[in-house]
Amino acid sequence: MAARLELALVVSVLAACRSDPPEPKKVAEIEPVVKPKVRPKRQGPFANPNVDPPGPRAETQLPAKELETTIARGVALAAEGRETVAIQTLRKCANRIPQSVRCEAEIGLTMFAANQHLAHARYYLAEAATAAPAELEDGLYRRMGDTAMSKSQHETAAAAYGVLMARETATADDLEQLAAALQATRGRRDEAADAYARAYALDPTRHELLRKRATLLGQGGEHARAADLFEAYLEQATPEEKVRTALEQRIAMLREQAKSDPKPESKPEPTPKG
């Protein structure tokens, strides 16, 4: 009996050894990574107005009467909320020779308001804000400055507010915006500090302007003047105790730094108005 069991076991083992090996399973191929195609920059009549500014001025400007009518119609359409039609209308007088500063100011403002053709909007607003001589009314330069600041077009904003400062018609708000635009523009920190001083001269109740100017002067290495302005701010304003303590520590540091500063040239402070 035991011999039969042993024989049966041997037979089963041999049968197992003779069975065919399992078929190898094919591994599914991994999908290759497909890189998106890079769209080439469009040129000529197919340029993208959100990316590419207009080409150089070429066409002749409309006759005076037609120009006036075109601008008036474009402004009216924009006021009705029909910005797309207004833009199409104002294109008839934009980027032409000679330049119509008003047309380009209005089309740039309309494009930004409609959030359309943003590269063209930046171009036209900059062209209008920097045109010389400055021929538009204060309100339009103020609109250009405010719009440019809201779109981080700081150089254009500085140019627009700068017209108001040159005319001496700028308000304290205009000058504070000018200072902020100049501060964001490389290499114009001193001009920004001067704009804050002029703004404070127009409205001596806005003590925060003292602190902003002091911050700029301290960054520019005018440690003693910065300390003086921070002290004036603390005398005039009522900041929170935490802010006061921090500024007192900063004043002490500025006084220490001022000991090794060269003697600065004295500059007259703008006289407060009113």
C-alpha positions as CSV (number, residue, x, y, z in Angstrom):
1,M,0.0,0.0,0.0
2,A,2.8,2.4,0.9
3,A,4.6,1.5,-2.3
4,R,1.5,2.4,-4.3
5,L,1.1,5.8,-2.6
6,E,4.8,6.6,-3.2
7,L,4.5,5.6,-6.9
8,A,1.4,7.8,-7.3
9,L,3.3,10.8,-5.8
10,V,6.2,10.3,-8.2
11,V,3.9,10.2,-11.2
12,S,2.1,13.4,-10.2
13,V,5.4,15.2,-9.7
14,L,6.6,14.1,-13.1
15,A,3.3,15.2,-14.7
16,A,3.7,18.6,-13.1
17,C,7.2,19.0,-14.4
18,R,6.1,18.1,-17.9
19,S,3.3,20.8,-18.0
20,D,3.9,23.7,-20.3
21,P,5.3,26.9,-18.6
22,P,2.8,29.8,-18.3
23,E,2.5,32.2,-21.3
24,P,4.2,35.5,-20.6
25,K,1.7,38.4,-20.4
26,K,2.4,41.4,-22.6
27,V,2.9,44.6,-20.6
28,A,0.8,47.4,-21.9
29,E,2.9,50.1,-23.5
30,I,3.1,53.4,-21.6
31,E,1.6,56.3,-23.4
32,P,4.4,58.6,-24.6
33,V,4.4,62.2,-23.2
34,V,3.0,64.5,-25.8
35,K,4.5,68.0,-25.6
36,P,2.1,70.8,-26.6
37,K,2.9,72.6,-29.7
38,V,4.3,76.1,-29.2
39,R,2.2,78.6,-31.2
40,P,4.5,80.8,-33.3
41,K,4.2,84.6,-32.7
42,R,1.7,86.0,-35.1
43,Q,2.8,88.7,-37.4
44,G,1.3,91.3,-39.7
45,P,-2.5,91.5,-39.9
46,F,-2.7,88.4,-37.7
47,A,-0.7,89.8,-34.7
48,N,-2.3,89.3,-31.3
49,P,-3.4,92.7,-29.9
50,N,-3.2,91.3,-26.3
51,V,0.5,90.5,-26.8
52,D,1.9,92.7,-29.7
53,P,1.7,96.5,-29.7
54,P,0.6,98.3,-32.9
55,G,3.1,98.8,-35.7
56,P,4.8,102.1,-36.4
57,R,2.7,105.1,-37.3
58,A,2.0,105.2,-41.0
59,E,-1.5,106.3,-42.1
60,T,-2.4,110.0,-42.4
61,Q,-4.6,111.5,-39.7
62,L,-8.2,112.2,-40.4
63,P,-9.2,115.8,-41.4
64,A,-9.9,118.0,-38.3
65,K,-13.7,118.0,-38.5
66,E,-13.9,114.2,-39.1
67,L,-11.3,113.6,-36.3
68,E,-13.4,115.6,-33.9
69,T,-16.6,113.7,-34.9
70,T,-14.9,110.3,-34.6
71,I,-13.5,111.0,-31.1
72,A,-16.9,112.3,-29.9
73,R,-18.7,109.2,-31.3
74,G,-16.1,106.8,-29.8
75,V,-16.5,108.5,-26.3
76,A,-20.3,108.4,-26.5
77,L,-20.3,104.7,-27.5
78,A,-17.9,103.9,-24.6
79,A,-20.2,105.8,-22.2
80,E,-23.1,103.6,-23.4
81,G,-21.2,100.5,-22.5
82,R,-20.5,99.6,-26.2
83,E,-16.8,99.4,-25.8
84,T,-16.1,97.1,-28.7
85,V,-17.8,99.4,-31.2
86,A,-16.1,102.4,-29.5
87,I,-12.7,100.8,-30.0
88,Q,-13.5,100.1,-33.7
89,T,-14.5,103.7,-34.1
90,L,-11.5,105.2,-32.4
91,R,-9.1,103.0,-34.3
92,K,-9.8,105.3,-37.3
93,C,-7.8,108.1,-35.6
94,A,-5.3,106.1,-33.5
95,N,-1.6,105.6,-34.3
96,R,-1.8,108.0,-37.2
97,I,0.4,110.9,-38.4
98,P,0.1,113.5,-36.8
99,Q,-0.8,111.9,-33.5
100,S,-4.1,112.7,-31.9
101,V,-3.3,112.6,-28.2
102,R,-7.0,112.7,-27.3
103,C,-7.9,109.8,-29.6
104,E,-5.1,107.7,-28.2
105,A,-6.0,108.5,-24.6
106,E,-9.6,107.6,-25.1
107,I,-8.9,104.4,-27.0
108,G,-6.4,103.3,-24.4
109,L,-8.8,103.9,-21.6
110,T,-11.6,102.2,-23.4
111,M,-9.5,99.1,-24.2
112,F,-8.5,98.8,-20.5
113,A,-12.1,99.3,-19.4
114,A,-13.2,96.5,-21.7
115,N,-10.2,94.3,-20.9
116,Q,-9.5,94.0,-24.6
117,H,-6.4,94.4,-26.8
118,L,-4.2,94.9,-23.7
119,A,-0.9,95.4,-25.5
120,H,-2.5,98.0,-27.6
121,A,-4.1,99.6,-24.5
122,R,-0.7,99.9,-22.9
123,Y,0.8,101.4,-26.0
124,Y,-1.8,104.0,-26.6
125,L,-2.0,105.1,-22.9
126,A,1.8,105.5,-22.8
127,E,1.8,107.4,-26.1
128,A,-0.9,109.8,-24.8
129,A,0.6,110.3,-21.3
130,T,4.1,111.1,-22.6
131,A,3.1,113.2,-25.6
132,A,4.6,116.7,-25.7
133,P,3.3,119.3,-25.3
134,A,0.8,118.1,-22.8
135,E,-2.4,119.4,-24.3
136,L,-5.3,117.6,-22.6
137,E,-7.3,118.7,-19.6
138,D,-6.4,117.7,-16.1
139,G,-9.3,115.2,-15.8
140,L,-8.0,113.1,-18.7
141,Y,-4.5,112.9,-17.3
142,R,-5.9,112.0,-13.9
143,R,-8.0,109.2,-15.6
144,M,-4.9,108.0,-17.4
145,G,-2.8,108.0,-14.2
146,D,-5.4,106.2,-12.2
147,T,-6.0,103.5,-14.9
148,A,-2.2,103.0,-15.4
149,M,-1.7,102.6,-11.7
150,S,-4.5,100.0,-11.5
151,K,-2.8,98.1,-14.4
152,S,0.8,98.4,-12.9
153,Q,1.9,100.6,-15.7
154,H,3.9,102.7,-13.4
155,E,6.0,104.8,-15.9
156,T,2.8,105.8,-17.7
157,A,1.1,106.7,-14.5
158,A,4.2,108.8,-13.4
159,A,4.1,110.6,-16.7
160,A,0.3,111.4,-16.4
161,Y,0.5,112.6,-12.8
162,G,3.7,114.4,-13.6
163,V,1.8,116.7,-16.0
164,L,-0.5,117.7,-13.2
165,M,2.5,118.4,-10.9
166,A,4.2,120.5,-13.6
167,R,1.0,122.5,-14.0
168,E,0.7,122.9,-10.2
169,T,-2.9,121.6,-10.4
170,A,-2.1,118.3,-8.7
171,T,-4.1,117.4,-5.5
172,A,-2.5,115.6,-2.5
173,D,-4.1,112.4,-3.9
174,D,-2.5,112.9,-7.3
175,L,0.9,113.5,-5.7
176,E,0.6,110.5,-3.4
177,Q,-0.2,108.4,-6.5
178,L,2.7,110.0,-8.4
179,A,5.0,109.1,-5.5
180,A,3.8,105.5,-5.5
181,A,4.3,105.3,-9.3
182,L,7.8,106.8,-9.0
183,Q,8.7,104.5,-6.1
184,A,7.8,101.5,-8.3
185,T,10.0,102.8,-11.2
186,R,13.7,102.0,-11.0
187,G,16.0,104.8,-10.1
188,R,13.3,107.4,-9.2
189,R,13.2,107.1,-5.4
190,D,14.4,110.7,-4.8
191,E,11.6,112.0,-7.0
192,A,9.1,109.9,-5.1
193,A,10.3,111.3,-1.8
194,D,9.9,114.8,-3.2
195,A,6.3,114.0,-4.4
196,Y,5.4,112.8,-0.9
197,A,6.8,116.1,0.5
198,R,4.7,118.1,-2.0
199,A,1.6,116.1,-1.1
200,Y,2.1,116.8,2.6
201,A,2.5,120.5,1.9
202,L,-0.9,120.5,0.2
203,D,-2.5,118.5,3.0
204,P,-0.6,118.7,6.3
205,T,-3.3,116.6,8.0
206,R,-2.2,113.4,6.2
207,H,0.6,112.4,8.5
208,E,1.0,109.0,6.9
209,L,2.8,110.9,4.1
210,L,5.6,111.8,6.5
211,R,6.1,108.1,7.4
212,K,6.2,107.1,3.7
213,R,8.7,109.8,2.8
214,A,10.9,108.9,5.8
215,T,10.9,105.3,4.7
216,L,12.2,106.3,1.3
217,L,14.8,108.6,2.6
218,G,16.1,106.0,5.0
219,Q,16.4,103.5,2.2
220,G,18.4,106.1,0.2
221,G,20.9,106.6,3.0
222,E,19.6,109.9,4.3
223,H,19.4,108.6,7.8
224,A,19.3,111.8,9.8
225,R,16.5,113.3,7.7
226,A,14.6,110.0,7.8
227,A,14.8,110.0,11.6
228,D,13.6,113.6,11.8
229,L,10.5,112.7,9.7
230,F,9.7,109.6,11.7
231,E,9.9,111.8,14.8
232,A,7.6,114.4,13.2
233,Y,5.2,111.6,12.3
234,L,5.1,110.3,15.9
235,E,4.5,113.9,17.2
236,Q,1.6,114.5,14.8
237,A,0.0,111.0,14.4
238,T,-1.5,108.6,16.9
239,P,-0.2,105.1,15.8
240,E,-0.8,102.0,17.7
241,E,1.6,101.3,20.6
242,K,3.2,98.4,18.8
243,V,3.9,100.7,15.7
244,R,5.1,103.5,17.9
245,T,7.6,101.2,19.7
246,A,8.9,99.8,16.4
247,L,9.4,103.3,15.0
248,E,11.2,104.5,18.1
249,Q,13.6,101.6,17.7
250,R,14.0,102.5,14.0
251,I,14.7,106.1,14.9
252,A,17.4,105.1,17.3
253,M,19.0,102.9,14.6
254,L,18.9,105.7,12.1
255,R,20.5,108.2,14.5
256,E,23.3,105.7,15.0
257,Q,23.7,105.2,11.3
258,A,23.7,109.0,10.7
259,K,26.9,109.4,12.8
260,S,29.0,108.0,10.0
261,D,27.1,109.7,7.2
262,P,28.7,112.6,5.2
263,K,27.2,116.0,5.9
264,P,24.1,116.3,3.5
265,E,23.3,119.3,1.4
266,S,20.4,121.3,2.9
267,K,17.2,121.2,0.8
268,P,14.3,123.5,1.4
269,E,11.1,121.8,2.5
270,P,7.9,122.5,0.5
271,T,5.8,125.1,2.3
272,P,2.5,123.8,3.5
273,K,-0.5,125.5,1.8
274,G,-3.5,126.9,3.6
